[in-house]
Amino acid sequence: MAVRPASEPPLAVRSGVRAREKHAIVRAATRLLQPGQTLFLDAGSTTTMLAEELSALAGLTILTNSLDAVRKLAAAGECKPCTHQMTLIGGELAPGGHAIIGATAIASIYRYRADFAILSPVGIDAREGASSYDHQEAEVARAMAQRATRLVILADHGKLGVTSRAVYASPDGIALLITDKAAADKPAFQALNRVLTEVIVAG
């Protein structure tokens, strides 16, 4: 298990790290979704990338605390009609301005029930589960996971075996991990594959 104590880089930086692998992961995630379903998206770099891919689908209800995800979905809607219902969860603006956090956001999440919580952690470990660097963002992710029927974790191979400061989902609470094909030879992947209900390798 690797512990990542350093501060998390800005979203713009994280979005460019292993971008090809992240694109493969989000394409696999879109294949889970059907019109009429409701999903939570957090403010991770991979879930923000997923928001772009969702523009090719129709009829979803999307609840998110990510300003970037809402912007991407809105921009796609300018190019063609958008049939998704989008809700930006209200609350306190996080430092950096990319996410909504705080008690008001968590209370808003508990008003809903979703088919999926699709979350992108700083790391996922076979013993600790999924974790975030920021404690308040972890609280939001935990609430989303608790209010969804299935928790789906999107994590490229660089996040496997990593634990950050705030754990928000134990391994037995994760319905599905989607990672990329470079993960297959990592010991951390083998450990996760043993303890998780389902793992998809994309790419």
N, C-alpha and C positions, 0 to 999 in steps of 0.2 A: 504494500500500500504506500503510495507516495502522497505526502501532504504538501499542498500548495499554499504557503502562507503569504506570499507576496501579493500586493494589491492587484486587482484585476485590470487589465488594459482597457482603454475606451472601446466602445462598441464598434466604432469605425475600424479600429485596428483588428479586433477579433474577427470581424466579418471577412477580412482578407486572408486569415490563417486557415490553411487546408480547405480553401473554397471549393475545389473540385469534389472533395470527399463530402462536404456539406451539401452540395447540390445533389449528389447521388442519394444521400440520406433523406432529403426533403422530398425528392421525387418518389421514393419508396413510401414515405408517410402519406402522400396524397392518395395513394392507392387504397388506403384504409377507409377513406371517407366517402359517404353517400349523401345525396341531397336530403335535407330535412334534419340532419344531425347538428348537434350543438357541441362546440369545442372551446376550451380555454387555451389561450396561447400566452406564454410568459414573454419576458423581454430579453431573451437570450439571442445570441448572434445567429444561431441555426434556425430558431423559430421565426426570427425576423425574415430570414431568407425564405422560409416556408410560406410566409404571407404572400410573397410574389408568386409562388407556384399556385396558390389557392385561387388566383384570378382566373385560372383555366377551368375551375370547377364552378358549380352552381348550387344555390339553394341552401347554403350553410348558415348557421348562426354562430358568429365568432365573437367571443368575449376575451378582451385582452387588456393588459396594463401597459402595453408597448406602444408608445407614440410612433415609433418607426414602422411598426407593422401596420398601424392604421393609415399612415401616410402612403405606404406602398400599395395597400389595397385601394385607397382612394385614387391614387394616380392611375392604377390599372382601370378603375371605373371610368376615368375620363376618356380612355381609348375605346372601351366597349361597355355596354350596359352591365352593371354589377347586380347580381341577384342575391348576393349575400346580405344578411342582416348583421351589421357590425355594431358592437357596443364597446366604447372605451371606458374601462372601469375608472371611476372617479376616486380622488384622494390626493395625497401629497406628492408633489413632483420630486423625484429623486435627484441628488446631485448628478450633474451631467445632462439632465433633461431628457433622458430616453425612456424612463419608466415611471409608473405611478405606484406608490407604496403607502404604507401606513394603515392605521386602524380603520379609516373610512373605506379604503380599498378592500380590506379583508371583509368588512361587514357587507360590502356590495357583492363580493364573490359568494357569500353564504346565502344570498337571495336566489341564486341560480342552481340548477342541476344540469350537468353536461354529460354527453356521451364519452367524450375524451378530454383529458388534460394532456396537452402535448407540450412538453417542457424541455428546455436545453440547459443542463447544469454546467457548473465549472468542472465537475468530475463525478464519476460513478465507480464505486468500489463494491466488490462482492460481499464484504462484511458490513460496511457502513451504509451503502446505498448511494443516493443522489444528493449532491451538496452544492451550495452556492458560497461565494465569497462574502456577499453582503447579507447581513442578518435580516434586514427588512425585506429584501427581495426573496429570501428563503421563506419568510413567513407568508408572503403572497403565494409562492409556489406550493407551499404546504396546504394552504386553504384551497387552491385550485385542485390539487390531488385528492383532497378529501371530498370535494363536491363533484367529482367525476366518476363515472362507472369504470373507466379504464384509464390508467396512467401510462402514457407512452413517453419514453425518454429518448431524445435525439442526442447522440454523442459520438463524435468522430474518434478515431483510434487514439488520439493524443489525450483524451479525457478518461480513458479506461484505467482503472487502478489508482485514480487520483481522488483524494478527499480534501475538500476545502473547509472553511471555518464553520459553516452552518449546514447541518444535515437536515433535509426536509422530506425524504422518502426512504424507508427501509427497503431492502431487496424484496421482501415478501409483499410489499405494496405496489411493486412495479409490474404491470401486466406485460409490457413489451419494451425491449431495447432495440433501437435501430442504429446500427453503426456501419462503418465502411469496410471494404474488403482487406484493407491493410491491417485491420485488427486481428485477423485470423490466427496469426502466429504469436500473438502477445500472451504471456501467462495470465495477465489480468482478464483478457477475453475468455480464456478457458475457465477461469474461476467464475466469471459472471454467467457463462453458458451453463454451468452446473447448478447455479442457485436461482436463476430467473426462470419464469414460466415460459417465456418465448423470446427469442433473439432473431432479428433479421439482419443479414449482412447485405448491404446495398452496394451496387457498382459492378 
